[in-house]
Amino acid sequence: MTKTYRTAIIGTGRSVSNHLIAARMVQDRAELVAAVDIDEARVKTVCAENGIPHWYTSVSEMLAAESPDLVQIVTPPATHKNLIIECLEGGAWVYCEKPLCASLAEFDEITRAEDRTGRYLSTVFQWRFGSAAKHLKQIIEDQTFGRPLVGVCNTLWYRTEDYYRVPWRGKWATEIGGPTVTLGIHLTDLFLWLWPDWQEVRAMTGTIERNIEVEDVSMALVRFAGGEMATFTNSVLSPRQESYLRMDFQQATVEVNALYRYNNENWRFSQPEGVDDPLVRARWEELTEDIPGRHEIQLREILDSMDQNQRPPVSGVESRRILEFIASLYKSAASGQPVLRGDIGPNDPYYYSMNGSPQALTTP
Ligand SMILES: NC(=O)c1ccc[n+]([C@@H]2O[C@H](COP(=O)([O-])OP(=O)(O)OC[C@H]3O[C@@H](n4cnc5c(N)ncnc54)[C@H](O)[C@@H]3O)[C@@H](O)[C@H]2O)c1
């Protein structure tokens, strides 16, 4: 049975518009009752402009006064873990922006809070929710195109020094990492979700142009469970920007070329030259619905999960996979050694931070 939920947003900065649009699109199912920001002027303006009835500068006051069923978190990455746990403890489910948290240690702490409270968290990964990505997921599961073999996953974006003037950006402590963890994370998550489990990563990172602490480029070679191989590149130094994903299967190639979101027209299907297998083509052409990967599709699916009181999409192991991959990529880049899935546990500094900083080991 569906019910109407009360929702709130924490963080009313640059990216809140995605969440305001999502909230508006699901207003048949959920009422946005409040917003919170430590910047009083900003939260007042956003509430006034969007008809949100109550504004707060304190999350605990908002939780006590409004008892929301779901909270959308849109604050800088280093603030996420504490806010998520506070919301779960306050009785709310959580839909939190990427990167979800600073480390695997933080993720495991959040999981313990989910276990204690019976509430769930979902990480924003809107790229998984477009019709073309979902269609490809089904094709990979039914193996109509054969096994995946070779892949490319490139997030080649352009961010100037101006972008890094925002105080929390460009630093390990507050941005968590560079484009690997903040920008390329969308396409990388999509790739890792679609393919068999990743097994091994060998990577290099560099800070070769921007005046920042974190990397401005990373490159990785990755091997998957059945021996499949792919390359991953993340950059903020690429004047002609693109997000490009390519998957070569035994019988077809599928590519998507877009920037921040895609429609069906961004996807391309090919068979080997001179081959036109009608069954393979027909399977791809079953894609008729054209829904872009946007926040509201994921939000609606979370509301469905709340109706059923079951774990929502992009939660639990489905959220942890990308964090482990990125921690492993950074560890491989720093050590010059391959890192295997499962290598990073509580005795490893990379369990506590993405740059393996030694003081992180003292974090409880
Ligand atoms: N999914 C996407 O496509 C996408 C796109 C861009 C950004 N993001 C993510 O959205 C998040 C926010 O990014 P942004 O660009 O909006 O940042 P921003 O700096 O523009 O805004 C963050 C807001 O959070 C507020 N804030 C900070 N700490 C707070 C706290 N403890 N309690 C309440 N409010 C607090 C700040 O005052 C600010 O108004 C980041 O995690 C970013 O990675 C996601």
The ligand as an SDF file (V2000), in Angstrom:
LIG
                    3D

 44 48  0  0  0  0  0  0  0  0999 V2000
   24.6520   13.6160   -8.2350 N   0  0  0  0  0  0  0  0  0  0  0  0
   25.1620   14.6340   -8.9150 C   0  0  0  0  0  0  0  0  0  0  0  0
   25.0740   14.6780  -10.1480 O   0  0  0  0  0  0  0  0  0  0  0  0
   25.8770   15.7330   -8.1860 C   0  0  0  0  0  0  0  0  0  0  0  0
   26.2710   16.8840   -8.8770 C   0  0  0  0  0  0  0  0  0  0  0  0
   26.9530   17.8810   -8.1710 C   0  0  0  0  0  0  0  0  0  0  0  0
   27.2320   17.7340   -6.8220 C   0  0  0  0  0  0  0  0  0  0  0  0
   26.8460   16.5820   -6.1780 N   0  0  0  0  0  0  0  0  0  0  0  0
   27.1420   16.3930   -4.7420 C   0  0  0  0  0  0  0  0  0  0  0  0
   26.2650   17.2200   -3.9800 O   0  0  0  0  0  0  0  0  0  0  0  0
   26.9110   17.5470   -2.7250 C   0  0  0  0  0  0  0  0  0  0  0  0
   26.8290   19.0500   -2.4960 C   0  0  0  0  0  0  0  0  0  0  0  0
   27.5220   19.7230   -3.5170 O   0  0  0  0  0  0  0  0  0  0  0  0
   27.2480   21.2710   -3.8260 P   0  0  0  0  0  0  0  0  0  0  0  0
   27.9770   21.5610   -5.0750 O   0  0  0  0  0  0  0  0  0  0  0  0
   25.7850   21.5640   -3.7260 O   0  0  0  0  0  0  0  0  0  0  0  0
   27.9970   21.9720   -2.5860 O   0  0  0  0  0  0  0  0  0  0  0  0
   27.8200   23.4750   -2.0880 P   0  0  0  0  0  0  0  0  0  0  0  0
   29.0570   23.8080   -1.3350 O   0  0  0  0  0  0  0  0  0  0  0  0
   27.3890   24.3610   -3.2120 O   0  0  0  0  0  0  0  0  0  0  0  0
   26.5760   23.4000   -1.0890 O   0  0  0  0  0  0  0  0  0  0  0  0
   26.6150   22.6650    0.1040 C   0  0  0  0  0  0  0  0  0  0  0  0
   25.6490   23.3280    1.0900 C   0  0  0  0  0  0  0  0  0  0  0  0
   25.6590   22.5290    2.2880 O   0  0  0  0  0  0  0  0  0  0  0  0
   25.6510   23.4230    3.3990 C   0  0  0  0  0  0  0  0  0  0  0  0
   26.1960   22.6940    4.5410 N   0  0  0  0  0  0  0  0  0  0  0  0
   27.4810   22.3480    4.7860 C   0  0  0  0  0  0  0  0  0  0  0  0
   27.5680   21.6560    5.9430 N   0  0  0  0  0  0  0  0  0  0  0  0
   26.3080   21.5590    6.4250 C   0  0  0  0  0  0  0  0  0  0  0  0
   25.7620   20.9540    7.5990 C   0  0  0  0  0  0  0  0  0  0  0  0
   26.5250   20.3070    8.4700 N   0  0  0  0  0  0  0  0  0  0  0  0
   24.4280   21.0490    7.8110 N   0  0  0  0  0  0  0  0  0  0  0  0
   23.6340   21.7200    6.9140 C   0  0  0  0  0  0  0  0  0  0  0  0
   24.1090   22.3120    5.7970 N   0  0  0  0  0  0  0  0  0  0  0  0
   25.4370   22.2260    5.5540 C   0  0  0  0  0  0  0  0  0  0  0  0
   26.4960   24.6020    2.9440 C   0  0  0  0  0  0  0  0  0  0  0  0
   26.2410   25.7650    3.7080 O   0  0  0  0  0  0  0  0  0  0  0  0
   26.0590   24.7360    1.4830 C   0  0  0  0  0  0  0  0  0  0  0  0
   24.9470   25.6070    1.3370 O   0  0  0  0  0  0  0  0  0  0  0  0
   28.3420   16.9990   -2.8230 C   0  0  0  0  0  0  0  0  0  0  0  0
   28.4120   15.7480   -2.1660 O   0  0  0  0  0  0  0  0  0  0  0  0
   28.5360   16.8160   -4.3230 C   0  0  0  0  0  0  0  0  0  0  0  0
   29.4690   15.7960   -4.6300 O   0  0  0  0  0  0  0  0  0  0  0  0
   26.1850   15.6030   -6.8450 C   0  0  0  0  0  0  0  0  0  0  0  0
  1  2  1  0
  2  3  2  0
  2  4  1  0
  4  5  1  0
  4 44  2  0
  5  6  2  0
  6  7  1  0
  7  8  2  0
  8  9  1  0
  8 44  1  0
  9 10  1  0
  9 42  1  0
 10 11  1  0
 11 12  1  0
 11 40  1  0
 12 13  1  0
 13 14  1  0
 14 15  2  0
 14 16  1  0
 14 17  1  0
 17 18  1  0
 18 19  2  0
 18 20  1  0
 18 21  1  0
 21 22  1  0
 22 23  1  0
 23 24  1  0
 23 38  1  0
 24 25  1  0
 25 26  1  0
 25 36  1  0
 26 27  1  0
 26 35  1  0
 27 28  2  0
 28 29  1  0
 29 30  1  0
 29 35  2  0
 30 31  1  0
 30 32  2  0
 32 33  1  0
 33 34  2  0
 34 35  1  0
 36 37  1  0
 36 38  1  0
 38 39  1  0
 40 41  1  0
 40 42  1  0
 42 43  1  0
M  CHG  2   8   1  16  -1
M  END
$$$$
